[in-house]
Amino acid sequence: MATIFDGHSDLLYDVTRRRLEGESRVLERRHLDRLRRGGVEGLVLALWYGWGGGRTFWPGVPGGESPAHRLEVMLACAQAEFAQCPWLAVVRTAEEAESARAEGKRYAFLAIEGLDGLEGPEALDRLAALGLRLGTLTWNEENRFASGATQDPGRGLTPLGRQMVRRMEELGIVVDVSHLNDGGFRDVMRLAAGPVIASHSNCRALCPHPRNLSDEQLRAIRDSGGVVGLNAHHRFVHEDPAKRTAETLALHAARMAEIMGVEHVACGFDFCEFMGPGNDAAAGLEDCGRAGAFLECLGRLGMSPAEREQIARGNLLRIFREKQ
């Protein structure tokens, strides 16, 4: 069975929350065993520091009302955590990821999920120097750069948002359109010169949630050379709760492969059960410890071992190999 490179993980949210409560070695003590059981060899660790409508831990953090402060707190907690994880290599390139794997380590690329609190393109330079390799312009909110998927679909990128996309490309930061609304998506695809990805989105034809992508959008990502990572979050798998299963998510993979080609399909499971009720994943994929079950579903659909390996790890690693 292939091992998995998960293209979207919010584990740094749990790291930050628990370190602020006095814990240490959060990844090792609370998550490493599940990563092993699920065959997860690597992750894209997202800096998601959104307010979350006040449903996050941030209201209890002094200065937490400021997005710029939240980002700094999360960065500090992440860096302190990484210093306690000799088994985890924070990497910038596919070659570094492969080297870490060969040494028996897990690897992580850094991402930012929403740019709220950043003043402008110059702020990206510092983040790139810290290792940032992937970024979304917005989470679900409307900010100075763009609008989230649940906002006005006709609002495109702002002039400052277009500047951010150009600077991300100059710095080798992969532009991620998950969470972006339809108008912003169109603007990114017009601007982007290199591969664009949707790190954690599914097919709108199978589940008509605005966080999912239309067939037209899937083809646009294919034409950019990018990939789409399959999202296990229950609301993006099917409208019918009874069909929110690993098997249904595999059908999303099959449709993506049909529309885009299997070489443009990846994993971006978005496991976040540690955030509390309402953050459940599809049945059979309750947390990262069950990630391997998804590959078994792909096998039952008739995908070959080579195709499963592409989806599990190879396609997303290619993006980081090409975008250096």
Rosetta blueprint (number, residue, H / E / L):
1 M L
2 A L
3 T L
4 I E
5 F E
6 D E
7 G E
8 H E
9 S E
10 D L
11 L H
12 L H
13 Y H
14 D H
15 V H
16 T H
17 R H
18 R H
19 R H
20 L H
21 E L
22 G L
23 E L
24 S L
25 R L
26 V H
27 L H
28 E H
29 R H
30 R H
31 H H
32 L H
33 D H
34 R H
35 L H
36 R H
37 R H
38 G L
39 G L
40 V E
41 E E
42 G E
43 L E
44 V E
45 L E
46 A E
47 L E
48 W L
49 Y L
50 G L
51 W L
52 G H
53 G H
54 G H
55 R L
56 T L
57 F L
58 W H
59 P H
60 G H
61 V L
62 P L
63 G L
64 G L
65 E L
66 S L
67 P H
68 A H
69 H H
70 R H
71 L H
72 E H
73 V H
74 M H
75 L H
76 A H
77 C H
78 A H
79 Q H
80 A H
81 E H
82 F H
83 A L
84 Q L
85 C L
86 P L
87 W L
88 L E
89 A E
90 V E
91 V L
92 R L
93 T L
94 A H
95 E H
96 E H
97 A H
98 E H
99 S H
100 A H
101 R H
102 A H
103 E L
104 G L
105 K L
106 R E
107 Y E
108 A E
109 F E
110 L E
111 A E
112 I E
113 E E
114 G L
115 L L
116 D L
117 G L
118 L L
119 E L
120 G L
121 P L
122 E H
123 A H
124 L H
125 D H
126 R H
127 L H
128 A H
129 A H
130 L L
131 G L
132 L E
133 R E
134 L E
135 G E
136 T E
137 L L
138 T L
139 W L
140 N L
141 E L
142 E E
143 N L
144 R L
145 F L
146 A L
147 S E
148 G E
149 A L
150 T L
151 Q L
152 D L
153 P L
154 G L
155 R L
156 G L
157 L L
158 T L
159 P H
160 L H
161 G H
162 R H
163 Q H
164 M H
165 V H
166 R H
167 R H
168 M H
169 E H
170 E H
171 L H
172 G L
173 I L
174 V E
175 V E
176 D E
177 V L
178 S L
179 H L
180 L E
181 N L
182 D H
183 G H
184 G H
185 F H
186 R H
187 D H
188 V H
189 M H
190 R H
191 L H
192 A L
193 A L
194 G L
195 P L
196 V E
197 I E
198 A E
199 S L
200 H L
201 S L
202 N L
203 C E
204 R L
205 A L
206 L L
207 C L
208 P L
209 H L
210 P L
211 R L
212 N L
213 L E
214 S L
215 D H
216 E H
217 Q H
218 L H
219 R H
220 A H
221 I H
222 R H
223 D H
224 S H
225 G L
226 G L
227 V L
228 V E
229 G E
230 L E
231 N L
232 A L
233 H E
234 H H
235 R H
236 F H
237 V L
238 H L
239 E L
240 D L
241 P H
242 A H
243 K H
244 R L
245 T E
246 A H
247 E H
248 T H
249 L H
250 A H
251 L H
252 H H
253 A H
254 A H
255 R H
256 M H
257 A H
258 E H
259 I H
260 M H
261 G L
262 V H
263 E H
264 H H
265 V E
266 A E
267 C E
268 G L
269 F L
270 D L
271 F L
272 C L
273 E H
274 F H
275 M H
276 G L
277 P L
278 G L
279 N L
280 D L
281 A E
282 A L
283 A E
284 G L
285 L L
286 E L
287 D L
288 C H
289 G H
290 R H
291 A H
292 G H
293 A H
294 F H
295 L H
296 E H
297 C H
298 L H
299 G H
300 R H
301 L L
302 G L
303 M L
304 S L
305 P H
306 A H
307 E H
308 R H
309 E H
310 Q H
311 I H
312 A H
313 R H
314 G H
315 N H
316 L H
317 L H
318 R H
319 I H
320 F H
321 R H
322 E H
323 K L
324 Q L
